[in-house]
Amino acid sequence: MLHDPVGLPLAPNTPAGGPATGRDVRPDVDRLNARYRHHSATSVLQGALSDAGRIALVSSFGAESVVLLHMVAVIDRATPVLFIDTEMLFTETLVYQTELAERLDLRNLRIIRARDIAARDPHGTLHRTDPDACCALRKTEPLNAALSTFDGWITGRKRFQSGSRAALDFFEVEEGSNRIKVNPLAHWAPEDVRAYMDENRLPRHPLVARGYPSIGCAPCTSPVAPGEDPRSGRWRDQAKDECGIHFVNGKIVPAGAAR
């Protein structure tokens, strides 16, 4: 396991530089979507790892993360897995991350942390006054740094999760970075996620049983009542439903907007 307190990926044989910034990846995204349009999530994931350049899985080790982590472990345990420790996560998430990484034998797990939390949020209260700035500091900025040497990354986003994700393709362009984002579970429904977990006897995040179907940082995540949207417990009562990892310049970029 590799720890990275400054947000830069650490790995043997990591090439200098990053994605080919001068080359437009839109043709690659179009080609990949056409090729894998009717394929399964596993096939999309295999295709991404073999046909989309240097790819990492970004995982929160949250409520549904075990599905993609298990798929990656089956396909290639050496796939880089980036876990952002915001230093505000639930203790249960940190324990789950450790136990799951060991159980799945993830061989290239990288724990990413922001480099300047002490200077920019010395009292740990930024989430109360400016939650977008807190997410940028603790999530978006360290992730961007960690992804700087990758051509793309794998997400667990699904169309059913929110309106901004309703048109997700398997492959999309990350505007502003020219990286490919891969969404193998884009077309999955909640019952597909549950069935995969059951069939493979995968452990659930312990907070799910306590009413947390979507899990982020502890101060900004609350339990969800029966009948509520699964993501309603994230930034409750705020005009916010994304952490910023899937934003460009602070704005949501709908899937397909670059196409």
C-alpha positions as CSV (number, residue, x, y, z in Angstrom):
1,M,0.0,0.0,0.0
2,L,1.4,3.4,-0.9
3,H,0.6,6.5,1.1
4,D,0.8,9.9,-0.5
5,P,0.3,12.9,1.8
6,V,1.0,15.4,-0.8
7,G,-1.4,14.2,-3.5
8,L,1.1,12.9,-6.0
9,P,0.9,9.3,-7.1
10,L,3.7,7.0,-5.9
11,A,4.4,3.9,-7.8
12,P,7.3,2.0,-9.4
13,N,7.8,2.6,-13.1
14,T,5.5,5.7,-13.1
15,P,6.4,7.6,-16.3
16,A,7.2,11.3,-16.1
17,G,4.6,13.7,-17.3
18,G,1.0,12.7,-17.9
19,P,-1.6,12.2,-20.6
20,A,-0.9,13.4,-24.1
21,T,-2.2,16.9,-23.5
22,G,-1.9,18.0,-27.1
23,R,-4.1,15.1,-28.4
24,D,-7.9,15.4,-28.4
25,V,-9.3,12.2,-26.8
26,R,-12.8,12.7,-28.1
27,P,-12.3,10.4,-31.1
28,D,-11.1,7.7,-28.6
29,V,-14.1,8.2,-26.5
30,D,-16.5,8.0,-29.5
31,R,-14.7,4.8,-30.6
32,L,-14.8,3.2,-27.2
33,N,-18.5,4.0,-26.7
34,A,-19.3,2.6,-30.1
35,R,-17.3,-0.5,-29.5
36,Y,-18.7,-1.3,-26.0
37,R,-22.1,0.3,-26.2
38,H,-23.9,-3.1,-25.7
39,H,-21.3,-4.8,-23.5
40,S,-21.5,-5.7,-19.8
41,A,-19.9,-3.6,-17.1
42,T,-17.1,-6.2,-16.8
43,S,-16.3,-6.0,-20.5
44,V,-16.3,-2.2,-20.4
45,L,-13.9,-2.3,-17.5
46,Q,-11.7,-4.8,-19.2
47,G,-11.8,-2.7,-22.4
48,A,-10.8,0.5,-20.4
49,L,-7.9,-1.2,-18.8
50,S,-6.6,-2.7,-22.1
51,D,-7.6,0.0,-24.6
52,A,-7.8,3.4,-23.0
53,G,-4.2,4.1,-21.9
54,R,-3.0,4.3,-18.3
55,I,-6.1,4.0,-16.1
56,A,-6.7,4.2,-12.4
57,L,-9.8,3.4,-10.4
58,V,-10.9,6.2,-8.0
59,S,-12.8,4.7,-5.1
60,S,-14.4,6.2,-2.0
61,F,-14.8,2.8,-0.4
62,G,-18.4,3.9,0.1
63,A,-21.7,2.2,0.0
64,E,-21.4,0.6,-3.5
65,S,-17.7,0.8,-4.1
66,V,-17.0,-2.8,-3.4
67,V,-18.6,-3.8,-6.8
68,L,-15.9,-2.1,-8.9
69,L,-13.2,-2.9,-6.5
70,H,-14.1,-6.6,-6.8
71,M,-14.3,-6.4,-10.6
72,V,-10.8,-4.8,-10.7
73,A,-9.5,-7.4,-8.3
74,V,-10.7,-10.2,-10.6
75,I,-9.4,-8.6,-13.8
76,D,-6.1,-7.2,-12.6
77,R,-5.2,-6.7,-8.9
78,A,-2.3,-4.4,-9.9
79,T,-4.7,-1.7,-11.2
80,P,-3.9,1.5,-9.4
81,V,-6.7,2.3,-6.9
82,L,-6.8,5.9,-5.6
83,F,-8.5,6.5,-2.3
84,I,-8.8,10.1,-1.1
85,D,-8.6,10.4,2.6
86,T,-10.2,13.8,3.3
87,E,-9.3,13.5,7.0
88,M,-13.0,14.0,7.7
89,L,-14.2,10.5,6.8
90,F,-16.2,8.2,9.1
91,T,-14.0,5.8,11.2
92,E,-16.2,3.1,9.7
93,T,-15.1,4.0,6.2
94,L,-11.4,3.9,7.1
95,V,-11.8,0.5,8.8
96,Y,-13.8,-0.8,5.8
97,Q,-11.1,0.5,3.4
98,T,-8.4,-1.4,5.2
99,E,-10.4,-4.6,5.6
100,L,-11.6,-4.6,2.0
101,A,-8.2,-3.9,0.5
102,E,-6.8,-6.9,2.4
103,R,-9.7,-9.1,1.5
104,L,-9.5,-8.3,-2.2
105,D,-5.7,-8.3,-2.2
106,L,-5.5,-4.9,-3.9
107,R,-1.9,-4.6,-4.8
108,N,-1.6,-1.0,-5.9
109,L,-3.7,1.0,-3.5
110,R,-2.7,4.6,-3.1
111,I,-4.0,6.8,-0.3
112,I,-4.2,10.4,-1.3
113,R,-4.3,13.4,1.1
114,A,-4.3,17.1,0.5
115,R,-1.0,18.8,1.2
116,D,-2.1,22.1,2.8
117,I,-5.2,21.4,5.0
118,A,-3.5,22.8,8.1
119,A,-2.8,26.1,6.3
120,R,-6.2,26.5,4.5
121,D,-8.5,24.9,7.1
122,P,-6.7,25.1,10.4
123,H,-9.8,24.7,12.5
124,G,-11.5,22.1,10.3
125,T,-14.6,24.3,9.9
126,L,-14.4,25.2,6.2
127,H,-17.2,22.7,5.4
128,R,-19.6,24.9,7.4
129,T,-18.8,28.2,5.8
130,D,-17.9,27.1,2.2
131,P,-18.6,23.4,1.5
132,D,-17.5,23.8,-2.1
133,A,-14.1,25.2,-1.1
134,C,-13.8,22.4,1.4
135,C,-14.4,19.7,-1.2
136,A,-12.0,21.5,-3.6
137,L,-9.3,21.5,-0.9
138,R,-9.8,18.0,0.4
139,K,-10.9,16.1,-2.7
140,T,-10.8,17.8,-6.1
141,E,-7.3,19.3,-5.9
142,P,-5.5,16.2,-4.5
143,L,-7.3,14.0,-7.0
144,N,-6.3,16.2,-9.9
145,A,-2.7,16.0,-8.7
146,A,-2.9,12.2,-8.3
147,L,-4.3,11.7,-11.8
148,S,-1.7,13.9,-13.5
149,T,0.2,10.9,-14.9
150,F,-2.9,8.9,-16.0
151,D,-4.8,8.9,-19.3
152,G,-8.1,8.3,-17.6
153,W,-9.9,7.0,-14.5
154,I,-12.7,4.7,-13.6
155,T,-15.7,6.0,-11.6
156,G,-18.7,4.3,-9.9
157,R,-21.2,6.8,-11.2
158,K,-24.6,5.5,-12.3
159,R,-27.5,7.1,-14.2
160,F,-30.0,6.5,-11.4
161,Q,-28.1,8.5,-8.8
162,S,-29.1,12.0,-9.7
163,G,-30.4,14.2,-12.5
164,S,-26.9,15.4,-13.5
165,R,-25.9,11.7,-14.2
166,A,-29.0,10.7,-16.1
167,A,-27.3,10.7,-19.5
168,L,-24.0,9.0,-18.6
169,D,-22.1,7.1,-21.3
170,F,-19.6,4.4,-20.5
171,F,-16.8,6.7,-21.7
172,E,-16.6,10.5,-21.6
173,V,-14.1,13.3,-21.9
174,E,-13.1,15.1,-18.7
175,E,-13.1,18.6,-19.8
176,G,-10.1,20.7,-18.8
177,S,-7.8,17.7,-18.4
178,N,-8.3,15.8,-21.7
179,R,-8.5,12.6,-19.7
180,I,-11.0,9.8,-20.3
181,K,-13.6,9.0,-17.6
182,V,-14.9,5.5,-17.5
183,N,-18.3,4.6,-16.0
184,P,-18.7,0.8,-16.2
185,L,-21.8,0.8,-14.0
186,A,-23.6,3.7,-15.9
187,H,-26.6,1.6,-16.8
188,W,-26.9,-0.4,-13.6
189,A,-30.0,-0.1,-11.4
190,P,-29.9,-0.4,-7.6
191,E,-31.1,-4.0,-7.8
192,D,-28.1,-4.8,-10.1
193,V,-25.7,-3.5,-7.5
194,R,-27.4,-5.5,-4.7
195,A,-27.5,-8.7,-6.9
196,Y,-23.8,-8.4,-7.7
197,M,-22.9,-8.0,-4.0
198,D,-25.1,-11.0,-3.0
199,E,-23.8,-13.3,-5.8
200,N,-20.2,-12.6,-4.9
201,R,-20.8,-12.5,-1.1
202,L,-19.2,-9.1,-0.8
203,P,-19.2,-7.2,2.5
204,R,-21.3,-4.1,2.9
205,H,-20.1,-0.8,4.3
206,P,-21.2,-1.0,7.9
207,L,-23.0,2.4,7.7
208,V,-25.4,1.2,5.1
209,A,-27.4,-0.9,7.6
210,R,-27.6,2.3,9.7
211,G,-29.4,4.3,7.0
212,Y,-26.5,5.7,5.0
213,P,-27.0,4.6,1.3
214,S,-24.5,7.3,0.1
215,I,-21.5,8.0,2.3
216,G,-19.1,10.9,2.2
217,C,-17.4,12.9,4.9
218,A,-18.8,12.6,8.3
219,P,-19.8,16.3,8.9
220,C,-21.7,16.5,5.5
221,T,-23.4,13.1,5.5
222,S,-26.6,12.2,7.4
223,P,-28.9,9.2,7.5
224,V,-31.7,8.9,4.9
225,A,-35.3,8.1,5.8
226,P,-37.3,5.5,4.0
227,G,-38.6,6.9,0.7
228,E,-36.0,9.7,0.4
229,D,-33.6,9.9,-2.5
230,P,-30.5,7.9,-1.6
231,R,-28.3,10.9,-2.0
232,S,-30.5,13.2,0.1
233,G,-28.2,12.7,3.1
234,R,-25.3,14.3,1.3
235,W,-25.1,18.0,2.1
236,R,-28.6,18.0,3.4
237,D,-30.6,21.2,3.0
238,Q,-27.9,22.7,0.8
239,A,-28.0,23.5,-2.9
240,K,-25.3,20.9,-3.5
241,D,-25.3,17.3,-4.6
242,E,-21.8,16.7,-6.0
243,C,-18.5,16.9,-4.2
244,G,-16.7,18.6,-7.1
245,I,-14.7,15.7,-8.3
246,H,-17.0,15.5,-11.4
247,F,-17.1,19.3,-11.9
248,V,-15.2,21.6,-14.2
249,N,-14.4,25.1,-12.9
250,G,-17.0,24.5,-10.2
251,K,-19.8,23.6,-12.6
252,I,-21.4,20.2,-13.4
253,V,-20.4,18.9,-16.8
254,P,-23.2,16.7,-18.0
255,A,-22.1,13.4,-19.5
256,G,-21.9,13.8,-23.2
257,A,-21.5,17.6,-23.1
258,A,-18.2,17.3,-24.9
259,R,-19.4,15.1,-27.7
